[in-house]
Amino acid sequence: MPHPLPYSGFTPLGGTPPTGRPWSLAKRLHAIFEPGRYDVIHFHNTSLLGGPELMKWAKHTDAVTLYTVHDHWLVCPTHALWRNQQEACERQTCLSCQLRSGRVPQAWRFGTLRDRALDAVDAVLMPSRFSLERHRTFGLRREMVHLPHFCSDSTAESGPYKQEGGRPSFLYCGRLETLKGPQTLVEIFRTIDEADLVIAGEGSIRSQLEAQSAGVGNIRFVGQLPERELASLYRKAQAVIVPSLCHEVFGLVVIEALAAGTPAIVRRLGALPELIEEGRTGYTYSTDDELRRAIHTLCARDTQAVMGIQARAAYEARWTLNRHLEAYMALIASLRPRP
């Protein structure tokens, strides 16, 4: 099979978001779909590279064509279902939300381009059941396939590790943005004396969070870290806390924690709860009191150790690379035309 075209030199054009078409990149991109060139063409994050029009060209190829959803772009102009930059979207008000969110209006969303483009793709892959149902609720009518993401097993060689003695610590890992909810954890840990909070990541509200935690001795910022150092933080933590205020499509941080033998505490919102076996691999919460109870429970090292073993077992059963590839290759085989 020929090597893929190099995309590193491609620069998205300003016309793509409002029109959904690749414009000056069209000639180069169109070559991808020449019959006989590829066995499988898999679309990821096409919003700036070519929009829906790029997927529509899949009708010209004889390859199996797939599209994986990584955000809510297909049904949301802001990609995040974060309505008016202040709350999780439960009711679409897209035009006013685009304007309040500072997004360029996307005219193609008011026509049939998206649906015609997806009709040309063999399968639309959804990483979570929540995402599948939310896309269906918000108007996506075609058939979708549930195929969870995976994470690499970066902890296998060193194994789980929890500090003996000392104070228990909990980990937030992700972008420091309002919709991800780190500010809610800072407020909680200002009132918790029995444990520390480690915040890994960067974002536009870091200075706000540091000001919010000024004078609080049990909150520490470590910035954005390389994979090896981050894996060490996962293994040392009593639990990872994912406090997202928006509808997450999946929850990669959760399965990275489980791979490290570390339970997760997640907000009962979006796709996050379906990654947790309540009371076995972690806890879900909706209120501050529920979060405090989960933190208190996992401060007990014996409880955390048992849940850590169960967390690792859940990862091995559901989210390894091999599990993903088995399902992925089986799907391709089912879609490939028989000779």
C-alpha atoms as a printed R data frame, in Angstrom:
    type eleno elety resid chain resno       x       y      z
1   ATOM     1    CA   MET     A     1   0.000   0.000  0.000
2   ATOM     2    CA   PRO     A     2   1.441   3.445 -0.848
3   ATOM     3    CA   HIS     A     3   2.614   5.719  1.929
4   ATOM     4    CA   PRO     A     4   0.119   8.365  3.069
5   ATOM     5    CA   LEU     A     5   0.513  11.888  1.773
6   ATOM     6    CA   PRO     A     6   2.488  14.149  4.125
7   ATOM     7    CA   TYR     A     7   0.099  16.581  5.803
8   ATOM     8    CA   SER     A     8   2.652  18.608  7.737
9   ATOM     9    CA   GLY     A     9   2.738  21.316  5.080
10  ATOM    10    CA   PHE     A    10  -1.016  21.742  4.802
11  ATOM    11    CA   THR     A    11  -2.300  25.059  6.086
12  ATOM    12    CA   PRO     A    12  -6.051  25.351  6.740
13  ATOM    13    CA   LEU     A    13  -7.674  28.142  4.767
14  ATOM    14    CA   GLY     A    14  -9.968  30.730  6.285
15  ATOM    15    CA   GLY     A    15 -12.829  29.690  3.982
16  ATOM    16    CA   THR     A    16 -13.096  26.155  5.343
17  ATOM    17    CA   PRO     A    17 -15.024  26.786  8.629
18  ATOM    18    CA   PRO     A    18 -17.809  28.920  7.110
19  ATOM    19    CA   THR     A    19 -18.214  26.938  3.875
20  ATOM    20    CA   GLY     A    20 -17.168  23.375  4.811
21  ATOM    21    CA   ARG     A    21 -14.950  23.059  1.707
22  ATOM    22    CA   PRO     A    22 -11.120  22.813  1.284
23  ATOM    23    CA   TRP     A    23 -10.771  25.383 -1.532
24  ATOM    24    CA   SER     A    24  -7.114  25.807 -2.630
25  ATOM    25    CA   LEU     A    25  -6.158  22.456 -1.099
26  ATOM    26    CA   ALA     A    26  -8.750  20.660 -3.194
27  ATOM    27    CA   LYS     A    27  -6.492  19.441 -5.997
28  ATOM    28    CA   ARG     A    28  -3.886  17.932 -3.669
29  ATOM    29    CA   LEU     A    29  -6.431  16.387 -1.327
30  ATOM    30    CA   HIS     A    30  -8.519  14.977 -4.164
31  ATOM    31    CA   ALA     A    31  -5.586  12.784 -5.226
32  ATOM    32    CA   ILE     A    32  -5.997  10.749 -2.033
33  ATOM    33    CA   PHE     A    33  -9.235   9.305 -3.356
34  ATOM    34    CA   GLU     A    34  -7.937   7.915 -6.652
35  ATOM    35    CA   PRO     A    35  -9.179   4.301 -6.995
36  ATOM    36    CA   GLY     A    36  -6.566   1.694 -6.107
37  ATOM    37    CA   ARG     A    37  -4.373   4.066 -4.140
38  ATOM    38    CA   TYR     A    38  -5.319   3.022 -0.577
39  ATOM    39    CA   ASP     A    39  -6.977   0.095  1.151
40  ATOM    40    CA   VAL     A    40  -8.405   2.164  4.013
41  ATOM    41    CA   ILE     A    41  -8.926   5.912  4.363
42  ATOM    42    CA   HIS     A    42  -9.669   7.023  7.924
43  ATOM    43    CA   PHE     A    43 -10.814  10.589  8.615
44  ATOM    44    CA   HIS     A    44  -9.882  12.335 11.874
45  ATOM    45    CA   ASN     A    45 -10.466  15.996 12.788
46  ATOM    46    CA   THR     A    46 -11.314  17.209  9.284
47  ATOM    47    CA   SER     A    47 -12.934  20.460 10.423
48  ATOM    48    CA   LEU     A    48 -10.091  22.791  9.347
49  ATOM    49    CA   LEU     A    49  -8.406  20.670  6.693
50  ATOM    50    CA   GLY     A    50 -11.372  20.155  4.421
51  ATOM    51    CA   GLY     A    51 -14.635  20.150  6.323
52  ATOM    52    CA   PRO     A    52 -17.535  17.909  5.294
53  ATOM    53    CA   GLU     A    53 -16.727  18.292  1.586
54  ATOM    54    CA   LEU     A    54 -13.518  16.284  2.081
55  ATOM    55    CA   MET     A    55 -15.477  13.274  3.321
56  ATOM    56    CA   LYS     A    56 -17.928  13.573  0.445
57  ATOM    57    CA   TRP     A    57 -15.088  12.776 -1.934
58  ATOM    58    CA   ALA     A    58 -14.937   9.290 -0.400
59  ATOM    59    CA   LYS     A    59 -17.521   8.237 -2.987
60  ATOM    60    CA   HIS     A    60 -14.737   8.305 -5.619
61  ATOM    61    CA   THR     A    61 -12.489   5.733 -3.915
62  ATOM    62    CA   ASP     A    62 -12.657   1.951 -3.712
63  ATOM    63    CA   ALA     A    63 -11.023   1.991 -0.247
64  ATOM    64    CA   VAL     A    64 -12.891   1.346  2.988
65  ATOM    65    CA   THR     A    65 -13.616   4.798  4.446
66  ATOM    66    CA   LEU     A    66 -14.072   5.538  8.151
67  ATOM    67    CA   TYR     A    67 -14.657   8.661 10.203
68  ATOM    68    CA   THR     A    68 -13.873   8.779 13.945
69  ATOM    69    CA   VAL     A    69 -15.568  11.371 16.128
70  ATOM    70    CA   HIS     A    70 -13.151  13.093 18.554
71  ATOM    71    CA   ASP     A    71 -15.382  16.024 19.501
72  ATOM    72    CA   HIS     A    72 -18.896  17.258 18.743
73  ATOM    73    CA   TRP     A    73 -18.020  19.144 15.562
74  ATOM    74    CA   LEU     A    74 -20.605  17.286 13.485
75  ATOM    75    CA   VAL     A    75 -23.439  18.716 15.585
76  ATOM    76    CA   CYS     A    76 -21.835  21.721 17.302
77  ATOM    77    CA   PRO     A    77 -20.143  24.811 15.764
78  ATOM    78    CA   THR     A    78 -17.981  25.225 18.901
79  ATOM    79    CA   HIS     A    79 -17.016  21.521 18.859
80  ATOM    80    CA   ALA     A    80 -17.534  21.175 22.623
81  ATOM    81    CA   LEU     A    81 -21.284  21.430 23.273
82  ATOM    82    CA   TRP     A    82 -20.370  24.307 25.605
83  ATOM    83    CA   ARG     A    83 -23.334  26.637 25.133
84  ATOM    84    CA   ASN     A    84 -22.629  30.382 25.181
85  ATOM    85    CA   GLN     A    85 -19.252  29.601 26.799
86  ATOM    86    CA   GLN     A    86 -20.941  29.007 30.148
87  ATOM    87    CA   GLU     A    87 -22.799  25.672 30.354
88  ATOM    88    CA   ALA     A    88 -23.123  22.180 28.921
89  ATOM    89    CA   CYS     A    89 -25.436  22.250 25.920
90  ATOM    90    CA   GLU     A    90 -28.740  20.455 26.411
91  ATOM    91    CA   ARG     A    91 -30.734  22.542 23.906
92  ATOM    92    CA   GLN     A    92 -29.247  23.741 20.627
93  ATOM    93    CA   THR     A    93 -29.253  27.502 20.020
94  ATOM    94    CA   CYS     A    94 -26.414  27.346 17.514
95  ATOM    95    CA   LEU     A    95 -26.589  30.707 15.772
96  ATOM    96    CA   SER     A    96 -26.647  32.825 18.940
97  ATOM    97    CA   CYS     A    97 -24.087  30.524 20.576
98  ATOM    98    CA   GLN     A    98 -21.660  30.961 17.654
99  ATOM    99    CA   LEU     A    99 -21.884  34.726 17.975
100 ATOM   100    CA   ARG     A   100 -21.504  34.721 21.770
101 ATOM   101    CA   SER     A   101 -18.584  32.294 21.500
102 ATOM   102    CA   GLY     A   102 -16.769  34.430 18.922
103 ATOM   103    CA   ARG     A   103 -17.014  31.792 16.184
104 ATOM   104    CA   VAL     A   104 -17.332  32.564 12.484
105 ATOM   105    CA   PRO     A   105 -20.882  31.567 11.410
106 ATOM   106    CA   GLN     A   106 -20.785  28.285  9.501
107 ATOM   107    CA   ALA     A   107 -23.296  28.526  6.684
108 ATOM   108    CA   TRP     A   108 -22.868  24.906  5.601
109 ATOM   109    CA   ARG     A   109 -24.593  23.743  8.791
110 ATOM   110    CA   PHE     A   110 -27.918  25.058  7.487
111 ATOM   111    CA   GLY     A   111 -27.849  22.823  4.407
112 ATOM   112    CA   THR     A   112 -27.403  19.126  3.630
113 ATOM   113    CA   LEU     A   113 -23.616  19.062  3.082
114 ATOM   114    CA   ARG     A   114 -22.851  17.211  6.328
115 ATOM   115    CA   ASP     A   115 -25.361  14.437  5.687
116 ATOM   116    CA   ARG     A   116 -24.327  14.001  2.049
117 ATOM   117    CA   ALA     A   117 -20.680  13.823  3.136
118 ATOM   118    CA   LEU     A   118 -21.308  11.175  5.780
119 ATOM   119    CA   ASP     A   119 -23.407   9.137  3.326
120 ATOM   120    CA   ALA     A   120 -20.185   8.679  1.327
121 ATOM   121    CA   VAL     A   121 -18.324   7.206  4.331
122 ATOM   122    CA   ASP     A   122 -18.635   3.489  5.090
123 ATOM   123    CA   ALA     A   123 -18.758   3.846  8.899
124 ATOM   124    CA   VAL     A   124 -18.928   6.634 11.489
125 ATOM   125    CA   LEU     A   125 -17.133   5.546 14.683
126 ATOM   126    CA   MET     A   126 -18.195   6.818 18.086
127 ATOM   127    CA   PRO     A   127 -15.841   6.349 21.078
128 ATOM   128    CA   SER     A   128 -18.657   6.313 23.652
129 ATOM   129    CA   ARG     A   129 -22.300   5.325 23.878
130 ATOM   130    CA   PHE     A   130 -23.073   8.784 25.213
131 ATOM   131    CA   SER     A   131 -21.559  10.434 22.142
132 ATOM   132    CA   LEU     A   132 -23.510   8.145 19.848
133 ATOM   133    CA   GLU     A   133 -26.811   8.978 21.549
134 ATOM   134    CA   ARG     A   134 -26.056  12.709 21.766
135 ATOM   135    CA   HIS     A   135 -25.277  12.903 18.034
136 ATOM   136    CA   ARG     A   136 -28.508  11.038 17.327
137 ATOM   137    CA   THR     A   137 -30.472  13.405 19.590
138 ATOM   138    CA   PHE     A   138 -28.957  16.429 17.850
139 ATOM   139    CA   GLY     A   139 -29.941  15.270 14.376
140 ATOM   140    CA   LEU     A   140 -27.390  12.796 13.004
141 ATOM   141    CA   ARG     A   141 -29.574  10.174 11.335
142 ATOM   142    CA   ARG     A   142 -27.120   7.738  9.838
143 ATOM   143    CA   GLU     A   143 -25.942   4.489 11.447
144 ATOM   144    CA   MET     A   144 -23.023   4.794 13.870
145 ATOM   145    CA   VAL     A   145 -20.613   2.223 15.343
146 ATOM   146    CA   HIS     A   146 -19.453   2.262 18.976
147 ATOM   147    CA   LEU     A   147 -15.676   1.752 19.036
148 ATOM   148    CA   PRO     A   148 -13.941   2.948 22.241
149 ATOM   149    CA   HIS     A   149 -10.545   4.612 22.154
150 ATOM   150    CA   PHE     A   150  -7.459   3.004 23.730
151 ATOM   151    CA   CYS     A   151  -4.321   4.152 25.474
152 ATOM   152    CA   SER     A   152  -0.771   2.815 25.359
153 ATOM   153    CA   ASP     A   153   0.341   0.845 28.382
154 ATOM   154    CA   SER     A   154   3.075   3.199 29.574
155 ATOM   155    CA   THR     A   155   2.916   1.818 33.129
156 ATOM   156    CA   ALA     A   156   3.380  -1.888 32.449
157 ATOM   157    CA   GLU     A   157   7.141  -2.038 33.052
158 ATOM   158    CA   SER     A   158   7.200  -0.067 36.276
159 ATOM   159    CA   GLY     A   159   3.811  -1.165 37.605
160 ATOM   160    CA   PRO     A   160   1.561   0.618 40.080
161 ATOM   161    CA   TYR     A   161   3.335   2.684 42.731
162 ATOM   162    CA   LYS     A   162   1.823   4.485 45.695
163 ATOM   163    CA   GLN     A   163   3.948   6.374 48.174
164 ATOM   164    CA   GLU     A   164   4.167   4.686 51.562
165 ATOM   165    CA   GLY     A   165   3.356   7.089 54.364
166 ATOM   166    CA   GLY     A   166   2.979  10.782 53.852
167 ATOM   167    CA   ARG     A   167  -0.098  12.586 52.647
168 ATOM   168    CA   PRO     A   168  -2.362  11.122 49.967
169 ATOM   169    CA   SER     A   169  -2.519  13.143 46.753
170 ATOM   170    CA   PHE     A   170  -5.101  13.435 43.986
171 ATOM   171    CA   LEU     A   171  -4.335  14.373 40.390
172 ATOM   172    CA   TYR     A   172  -6.015  16.684 37.897
173 ATOM   173    CA   CYS     A   173  -4.559  16.197 34.401
174 ATOM   174    CA   GLY     A   174  -5.778  18.232 31.432
175 ATOM   175    CA   ARG     A   175  -6.254  21.637 29.911
176 ATOM   176    CA   LEU     A   176  -6.700  24.491 32.331
177 ATOM   177    CA   GLU     A   177  -9.906  25.872 30.851
178 ATOM   178    CA   THR     A   178 -13.212  26.756 32.485
179 ATOM   179    CA   LEU     A   179 -15.206  24.044 30.683
180 ATOM   180    CA   LYS     A   180 -12.822  21.386 32.056
181 ATOM   181    CA   GLY     A   181 -13.659  22.388 35.639
182 ATOM   182    CA   PRO     A   182 -10.263  22.639 37.415
183 ATOM   183    CA   GLN     A   183 -11.509  25.756 39.250
184 ATOM   184    CA   THR     A   184 -14.114  23.602 41.002
185 ATOM   185    CA   LEU     A   185 -11.376  21.323 42.384
186 ATOM   186    CA   VAL     A   186  -9.335  24.255 43.691
187 ATOM   187    CA   GLU     A   187 -12.373  25.425 45.627
188 ATOM   188    CA   ILE     A   188 -12.968  21.942 47.070
189 ATOM   189    CA   PHE     A   189  -9.349  21.408 48.134
190 ATOM   190    CA   ARG     A   190  -9.273  24.756 49.878
191 ATOM   191    CA   THR     A   191 -11.505  23.021 52.463
192 ATOM   192    CA   ILE     A   192  -9.816  19.592 52.541
193 ATOM   193    CA   ASP     A   193  -7.016  19.066 55.058
194 ATOM   194    CA   GLU     A   194  -6.334  15.360 54.617
195 ATOM   195    CA   ALA     A   195  -5.031  15.302 51.028
196 ATOM   196    CA   ASP     A   196  -3.145  17.253 48.352
197 ATOM   197    CA   LEU     A   197  -4.190  18.224 44.826
198 ATOM   198    CA   VAL     A   198  -1.627  18.090 42.003
199 ATOM   199    CA   ILE     A   199  -2.645  20.000 38.856
200 ATOM   200    CA   ALA     A   200  -0.866  18.963 35.636
201 ATOM   201    CA   GLY     A   201  -1.488  20.931 32.451
202 ATOM   202    CA   GLU     A   202  -1.557  24.397 30.945
203 ATOM   203    CA   GLY     A   203  -4.300  26.699 29.736
204 ATOM   204    CA   SER     A   204  -5.782  30.150 29.668
205 ATOM   205    CA   ILE     A   205  -6.979  30.144 33.298
206 ATOM   206    CA   ARG     A   206  -3.758  28.973 34.984
207 ATOM   207    CA   SER     A   207  -3.053  32.412 36.489
208 ATOM   208    CA   GLN     A   208  -6.655  32.579 37.697
209 ATOM   209    CA   LEU     A   209  -6.302  29.176 39.366
210 ATOM   210    CA   GLU     A   210  -3.011  30.136 41.006
211 ATOM   211    CA   ALA     A   211  -4.629  33.278 42.396
212 ATOM   212    CA   GLN     A   212  -7.599  31.210 43.566
213 ATOM   213    CA   SER     A   213  -5.278  28.838 45.456
214 ATOM   214    CA   ALA     A   214  -2.983  31.513 46.912
215 ATOM   215    CA   GLY     A   215  -2.081  30.707 50.496
216 ATOM   216    CA   VAL     A   216  -3.368  27.140 50.236
217 ATOM   217    CA   GLY     A   217  -0.558  24.701 51.006
218 ATOM   218    CA   ASN     A   218  -2.096  21.499 49.627
219 ATOM   219    CA   ILE     A   219  -2.446  22.563 45.961
220 ATOM   220    CA   ARG     A   220   0.516  22.271 43.612
221 ATOM   221    CA   PHE     A   221   0.880  23.183 39.905
222 ATOM   222    CA   VAL     A   222   3.363  21.152 37.843
223 ATOM   223    CA   GLY     A   223   2.588  22.410 34.323
224 ATOM   224    CA   GLN     A   224   2.597  20.322 31.164
225 ATOM   225    CA   LEU     A   225   4.756  17.221 31.563
226 ATOM   226    CA   PRO     A   226   6.309  14.603 29.230
227 ATOM   227    CA   GLU     A   227   4.638  11.198 29.143
228 ATOM   228    CA   ARG     A   228   7.131   9.477 31.486
229 ATOM   229    CA   GLU     A   229   6.735  12.061 34.252
230 ATOM   230    CA   LEU     A   230   2.970  12.093 33.808
231 ATOM   231    CA   ALA     A   231   2.831   8.290 34.097
232 ATOM   232    CA   SER     A   232   4.684   8.584 37.403
233 ATOM   233    CA   LEU     A   233   2.091  11.057 38.697
234 ATOM   234    CA   TYR     A   234  -0.708   8.691 37.685
235 ATOM   235    CA   ARG     A   235   0.888   5.841 39.645
236 ATOM   236    CA   LYS     A   236   1.493   7.934 42.762
237 ATOM   237    CA   ALA     A   237  -1.998   9.435 42.958
238 ATOM   238    CA   GLN     A   238  -4.761   8.033 45.135
239 ATOM   239    CA   ALA     A   239  -7.100   8.850 42.249
240 ATOM   240    CA   VAL     A   240  -7.394  11.023 39.184
241 ATOM   241    CA   ILE     A   241 -10.260  13.520 39.316
242 ATOM   242    CA   VAL     A   242 -11.999  14.572 36.086
243 ATOM   243    CA   PRO     A   243 -14.382  17.470 36.904
244 ATOM   244    CA   SER     A   244 -15.411  18.457 33.348
245 ATOM   245    CA   LEU     A   245 -18.410  20.768 33.133
246 ATOM   246    CA   CYS     A   246 -18.915  20.020 29.430
247 ATOM   247    CA   HIS     A   247 -20.043  16.868 27.630
248 ATOM   248    CA   GLU     A   248 -16.850  14.875 27.052
249 ATOM   249    CA   VAL     A   249 -16.890  12.614 23.990
250 ATOM   250    CA   PHE     A   250 -14.705  10.057 25.784
251 ATOM   251    CA   GLY     A   251 -12.255  10.417 28.671
252 ATOM   252    CA   LEU     A   252  -8.697   9.449 27.788
253 ATOM   253    CA   VAL     A   253  -7.385  10.672 31.151
254 ATOM   254    CA   VAL     A   254  -9.689   8.164 32.865
255 ATOM   255    CA   ILE     A   255  -8.358   5.113 31.027
256 ATOM   256    CA   GLU     A   256  -4.772   6.341 31.399
257 ATOM   257    CA   ALA     A   257  -5.386   6.372 35.150
258 ATOM   258    CA   LEU     A   258  -6.931   2.903 35.120
259 ATOM   259    CA   ALA     A   259  -3.953   1.600 33.126
260 ATOM   260    CA   ALA     A   260  -1.718   2.873 35.947
261 ATOM   261    CA   GLY     A   261  -3.773   1.002 38.526
262 ATOM   262    CA   THR     A   262  -5.269   4.261 39.777
263 ATOM   263    CA   PRO     A   263  -9.020   4.775 40.302
264 ATOM   264    CA   ALA     A   264 -10.816   7.793 38.866
265 ATOM   265    CA   ILE     A   265 -13.416  10.163 40.269
266 ATOM   266    CA   VAL     A   266 -15.457  11.728 37.458
267 ATOM   267    CA   ARG     A   267 -18.327  14.148 37.166
268 ATOM   268    CA   ARG     A   268 -21.607  12.427 36.315
269 ATOM   269    CA   LEU     A   269 -21.814  14.080 32.911
270 ATOM   270    CA   GLY     A   270 -21.187  13.182 29.280
271 ATOM   271    CA   ALA     A   271 -19.242  10.017 28.470
272 ATOM   272    CA   LEU     A   272 -17.266   9.924 31.728
273 ATOM   273    CA   PRO     A   273 -19.638   7.788 33.866
274 ATOM   274    CA   GLU     A   274 -19.668   4.902 31.375
275 ATOM   275    CA   LEU     A   275 -15.902   4.472 31.892
276 ATOM   276    CA   ILE     A   276 -16.303   3.865 35.639
277 ATOM   277    CA   GLU     A   277 -17.577   0.819 37.509
278 ATOM   278    CA   GLU     A   278 -19.048   2.608 40.526
279 ATOM   279    CA   GLY     A   279 -17.296   1.560 43.725
280 ATOM   280    CA   ARG     A   280 -14.911  -0.770 41.866
281 ATOM   281    CA   THR     A   281 -12.739   1.365 39.583
282 ATOM   282    CA   GLY     A   282 -13.762   4.760 40.929
283 ATOM   283    CA   TYR     A   283 -16.686   7.024 41.721
284 ATOM   284    CA   THR     A   284 -18.984   9.418 39.905
285 ATOM   285    CA   TYR     A   285 -20.333  12.599 41.443
286 ATOM   286    CA   SER     A   286 -22.729  15.460 40.784
287 ATOM   287    CA   THR     A   287 -22.415  17.491 43.978
288 ATOM   288    CA   ASP     A   288 -19.502  18.816 46.018
289 ATOM   289    CA   ASP     A   289 -20.538  16.624 48.954
290 ATOM   290    CA   GLU     A   290 -20.395  13.502 46.765
291 ATOM   291    CA   LEU     A   291 -16.918  14.502 45.608
292 ATOM   292    CA   ARG     A   292 -15.738  15.062 49.185
293 ATOM   293    CA   ARG     A   293 -17.033  11.623 50.216
294 ATOM   294    CA   ALA     A   294 -15.215   9.958 47.306
295 ATOM   295    CA   ILE     A   295 -11.963  11.746 48.189
296 ATOM   296    CA   HIS     A   296 -12.313  10.761 51.846
297 ATOM   297    CA   THR     A   297 -12.981   7.106 50.922
298 ATOM   298    CA   LEU     A   298  -9.959   6.891 48.635
299 ATOM   299    CA   CYS     A   299  -7.656   8.462 51.215
300 ATOM   300    CA   ALA     A   300  -7.788   5.057 52.917
301 ATOM   301    CA   ARG     A   301  -4.863   3.202 51.377
302 ATOM   302    CA   ASP     A   302  -6.365  -0.278 51.763
303 ATOM   303    CA   THR     A   303  -9.519   0.777 49.911
304 ATOM   304    CA   GLN     A   304  -7.478   2.509 47.226
305 ATOM   305    CA   ALA     A   305  -5.227  -0.537 46.760
306 ATOM   306    CA   VAL     A   306  -8.174  -2.871 46.120
307 ATOM   307    CA   MET     A   307  -9.764  -0.435 43.704
308 ATOM   308    CA   GLY     A   308  -6.425   0.045 41.947
309 ATOM   309    CA   ILE     A   309  -6.237  -3.673 41.167
310 ATOM   310    CA   GLN     A   310  -9.779  -3.570 39.810
311 ATOM   311    CA   ALA     A   311  -8.969  -0.450 37.790
312 ATOM   312    CA   ARG     A   312  -6.034  -2.158 36.096
313 ATOM   313    CA   ALA     A   313  -8.145  -5.251 35.332
314 ATOM   314    CA   ALA     A   314 -10.833  -3.070 33.733
315 ATOM   315    CA   TYR     A   315  -8.233  -1.408 31.515
316 ATOM   316    CA   GLU     A   316  -6.829  -4.746 30.367
317 ATOM   317    CA   ALA     A   317 -10.315  -6.031 29.581
318 ATOM   318    CA   ARG     A   318 -11.552  -3.027 27.587
319 ATOM   319    CA   TRP     A   319  -9.053  -0.365 26.514
320 ATOM   320    CA   THR     A   320  -5.735  -1.875 25.444
321 ATOM   321    CA   LEU     A   321  -4.317  -1.345 21.962
322 ATOM   322    CA   ASN     A   322  -4.857  -5.031 21.140
323 ATOM   323    CA   ARG     A   323  -8.532  -4.888 22.157
324 ATOM   324    CA   HIS     A   324  -9.017  -1.830 19.980
325 ATOM   325    CA   LEU     A   325  -7.217  -3.299 16.966
326 ATOM   326    CA   GLU     A   326  -9.183  -6.537 17.134
327 ATOM   327    CA   ALA     A   327 -12.454  -4.631 16.904
328 ATOM   328    CA   TYR     A   328 -11.054  -2.177 14.334
329 ATOM   329    CA   MET     A   329  -9.775  -4.850 11.949
330 ATOM   330    CA   ALA     A   330 -12.984  -6.871 12.312
331 ATOM   331    CA   LEU     A   331 -14.975  -3.792 11.338
332 ATOM   332    CA   ILE     A   332 -12.810  -3.187  8.261
333 ATOM   333    CA   ALA     A   333 -13.193  -6.827  7.223
334 ATOM   334    CA   SER     A   334 -16.972  -6.546  7.521
335 ATOM   335    CA   LEU     A   335 -17.002  -3.449  5.290
336 ATOM   336    CA   ARG     A   336 -14.548  -4.590  2.615
337 ATOM   337    CA   PRO     A   337 -16.248  -5.792 -0.581
338 ATOM   338    CA   ARG     A   338 -15.855  -9.519 -1.119
339 ATOM   339    CA   PRO     A   339 -13.750 -10.454 -4.224
